[in-house]
Amino acid sequence: MPFWVYMLRCADGAYYTGHTDDLQRRLGMHEQGEISGYTSARRPLQHVFSQMCNTREEAIGAELQIKGWSRAKKEALIRGDWGALSALASRRRKR
Protein backbone atom coordinates (compact mmCIF):
# COMPACT_ATOMS: atom_id res chain seq x y z
CA MET A 1 0.00 0.00 0.00
CA PRO A 2 1.43 3.40 -0.91
CA PHE A 3 1.65 6.26 1.53
CA TRP A 4 1.74 9.95 0.74
CA VAL A 5 3.35 13.08 2.06
CA TYR A 6 1.37 16.18 1.07
CA MET A 7 1.33 19.94 1.49
CA LEU A 8 -1.63 22.29 1.65
CA ARG A 9 -1.68 26.07 1.29
CA CYS A 10 -4.11 27.51 3.81
CA ALA A 11 -6.33 30.55 3.24
CA ASP A 12 -3.97 32.65 5.38
CA GLY A 13 -0.99 31.64 3.18
CA ALA A 14 0.50 29.22 5.70
CA TYR A 15 1.62 25.75 4.64
CA TYR A 16 0.52 22.52 6.28
CA THR A 17 2.40 19.26 5.71
CA GLY A 18 1.03 15.82 6.55
CA HIS A 19 1.08 12.17 5.56
CA THR A 20 -1.60 9.58 4.83
CA ASP A 21 -2.33 6.24 3.21
CA ASP A 22 -5.41 7.62 1.36
CA LEU A 23 -4.61 10.99 -0.17
CA GLN A 24 -8.00 11.83 -1.69
CA ARG A 25 -9.90 10.92 1.47
CA ARG A 26 -7.52 12.94 3.67
CA LEU A 27 -7.70 16.00 1.40
CA GLY A 28 -11.49 15.84 1.53
CA MET A 29 -11.44 15.55 5.32
CA HIS A 30 -9.21 18.65 5.57
CA GLU A 31 -11.41 20.62 3.19
CA GLN A 32 -14.59 19.68 5.07
CA GLY A 33 -13.05 20.64 8.42
CA GLU A 34 -13.33 17.06 9.70
CA ILE A 35 -9.77 17.11 11.04
CA SER A 36 -9.63 19.38 14.07
CA GLY A 37 -6.52 21.43 14.55
CA TYR A 38 -4.34 23.55 12.34
CA THR A 39 -6.22 23.40 9.04
CA SER A 40 -9.79 23.45 10.34
CA ALA A 41 -9.70 27.21 11.00
CA ARG A 42 -7.65 28.05 7.88
CA ARG A 43 -9.97 26.94 5.09
CA PRO A 44 -10.29 26.98 2.16
CA LEU A 45 -7.22 24.90 1.47
CA GLN A 46 -5.29 24.27 -1.73
CA HIS A 47 -3.45 21.01 -2.35
CA VAL A 48 -0.06 22.19 -3.64
CA PHE A 49 2.23 19.15 -3.39
CA SER A 50 2.16 15.40 -2.85
CA GLN A 51 4.64 12.59 -3.23
CA MET A 52 4.08 8.87 -3.02
CA CYS A 53 6.24 6.93 -0.55
CA ASN A 54 6.75 3.19 -0.23
CA THR A 55 6.29 2.98 3.55
CA ARG A 56 4.66 4.93 6.35
CA GLU A 57 8.12 5.52 7.84
CA GLU A 58 9.33 7.08 4.58
CA ALA A 59 6.25 9.33 4.45
CA ILE A 60 6.69 10.41 8.08
CA GLY A 61 10.38 11.10 7.46
CA ALA A 62 9.57 13.25 4.43
CA GLU A 63 6.84 15.07 6.38
CA LEU A 64 9.21 15.91 9.22
CA GLN A 65 11.93 17.01 6.82
CA ILE A 66 9.59 19.35 4.91
CA LYS A 67 8.13 20.76 8.15
CA GLY A 68 11.65 21.85 9.11
CA TRP A 69 12.21 23.75 5.87
CA SER A 70 11.96 27.48 5.32
CA ARG A 71 9.03 28.95 3.40
CA ALA A 72 11.33 29.62 0.43
CA LYS A 73 12.43 25.99 0.33
CA LYS A 74 8.83 24.73 0.55
CA GLU A 75 7.83 27.02 -2.32
CA ALA A 76 10.76 25.79 -4.44
CA LEU A 77 9.52 22.21 -3.83
CA ILE A 78 5.98 23.19 -4.81
CA ARG A 79 7.27 24.78 -8.04
CA GLY A 80 9.48 21.78 -8.75
CA ASP A 81 12.45 24.17 -8.91
CA TRP A 82 15.20 21.69 -8.09
CA GLY A 83 17.96 24.27 -8.73
CA ALA A 84 16.54 26.67 -6.16
CA LEU A 85 15.88 23.82 -3.74
CA SER A 86 19.49 22.69 -4.05
CA ALA A 87 20.80 26.25 -3.63
CA LEU A 88 18.67 26.80 -0.53
CA ALA A 89 19.90 23.51 0.94
CA SER A 90 23.52 24.48 0.21
CA ARG A 91 23.10 27.86 1.88
CA ARG A 92 21.87 26.19 5.06
CA ARG A 93 24.83 23.80 5.17
CA LYS A 94 27.29 26.70 4.88
CA ARG A 95 26.00 28.38 8.05
C-alpha positions as CSV (number, residue, x, y, z in Angstrom):
1,M,0.0,0.0,0.0
2,P,1.4,3.4,-0.9
3,F,1.7,6.3,1.5
4,W,1.7,10.0,0.7
5,V,3.4,13.1,2.1
6,Y,1.4,16.2,1.1
7,M,1.3,19.9,1.5
8,L,-1.6,22.3,1.6
9,R,-1.7,26.1,1.3
10,C,-4.1,27.5,3.8
11,A,-6.3,30.6,3.2
12,D,-4.0,32.7,5.4
13,G,-1.0,31.6,3.2
14,A,0.5,29.2,5.7
15,Y,1.6,25.7,4.6
16,Y,0.5,22.5,6.3
17,T,2.4,19.3,5.7
18,G,1.0,15.8,6.6
19,H,1.1,12.2,5.6
20,T,-1.6,9.6,4.8
21,D,-2.3,6.2,3.2
22,D,-5.4,7.6,1.4
23,L,-4.6,11.0,-0.2
24,Q,-8.0,11.8,-1.7
25,R,-9.9,10.9,1.5
26,R,-7.5,12.9,3.7
27,L,-7.7,16.0,1.4
28,G,-11.5,15.8,1.5
29,M,-11.4,15.5,5.3
30,H,-9.2,18.6,5.6
31,E,-11.4,20.6,3.2
32,Q,-14.6,19.7,5.1
33,G,-13.0,20.6,8.4
34,E,-13.3,17.1,9.7
35,I,-9.8,17.1,11.0
36,S,-9.6,19.4,14.1
37,G,-6.5,21.4,14.6
38,Y,-4.3,23.6,12.3
39,T,-6.2,23.4,9.0
40,S,-9.8,23.5,10.3
41,A,-9.7,27.2,11.0
42,R,-7.7,28.1,7.9
43,R,-10.0,26.9,5.1
44,P,-10.3,27.0,2.2
45,L,-7.2,24.9,1.5
46,Q,-5.3,24.3,-1.7
47,H,-3.5,21.0,-2.4
48,V,-0.1,22.2,-3.6
49,F,2.2,19.1,-3.4
50,S,2.2,15.4,-2.9
51,Q,4.6,12.6,-3.2
52,M,4.1,8.9,-3.0
53,C,6.2,6.9,-0.6
54,N,6.8,3.2,-0.2
55,T,6.3,3.0,3.5
56,R,4.7,4.9,6.3
57,E,8.1,5.5,7.8
58,E,9.3,7.1,4.6
59,A,6.2,9.3,4.5
60,I,6.7,10.4,8.1
61,G,10.4,11.1,7.5
62,A,9.6,13.3,4.4
63,E,6.8,15.1,6.4
64,L,9.2,15.9,9.2
65,Q,11.9,17.0,6.8
66,I,9.6,19.3,4.9
67,K,8.1,20.8,8.1
68,G,11.7,21.8,9.1
69,W,12.2,23.7,5.9
70,S,12.0,27.5,5.3
71,R,9.0,28.9,3.4
72,A,11.3,29.6,0.4
73,K,12.4,26.0,0.3
74,K,8.8,24.7,0.6
75,E,7.8,27.0,-2.3
76,A,10.8,25.8,-4.4
77,L,9.5,22.2,-3.8
78,I,6.0,23.2,-4.8
79,R,7.3,24.8,-8.0
80,G,9.5,21.8,-8.8
81,D,12.5,24.2,-8.9
82,W,15.2,21.7,-8.1
83,G,18.0,24.3,-8.7
84,A,16.5,26.7,-6.2
85,L,15.9,23.8,-3.7
86,S,19.5,22.7,-4.0
87,A,20.8,26.2,-3.6
88,L,18.7,26.8,-0.5
89,A,19.9,23.5,0.9
90,S,23.5,24.5,0.2
91,R,23.1,27.9,1.9
92,R,21.9,26.2,5.1
93,R,24.8,23.8,5.2
94,K,27.3,26.7,4.9
95,R,26.0,28.4,8.0
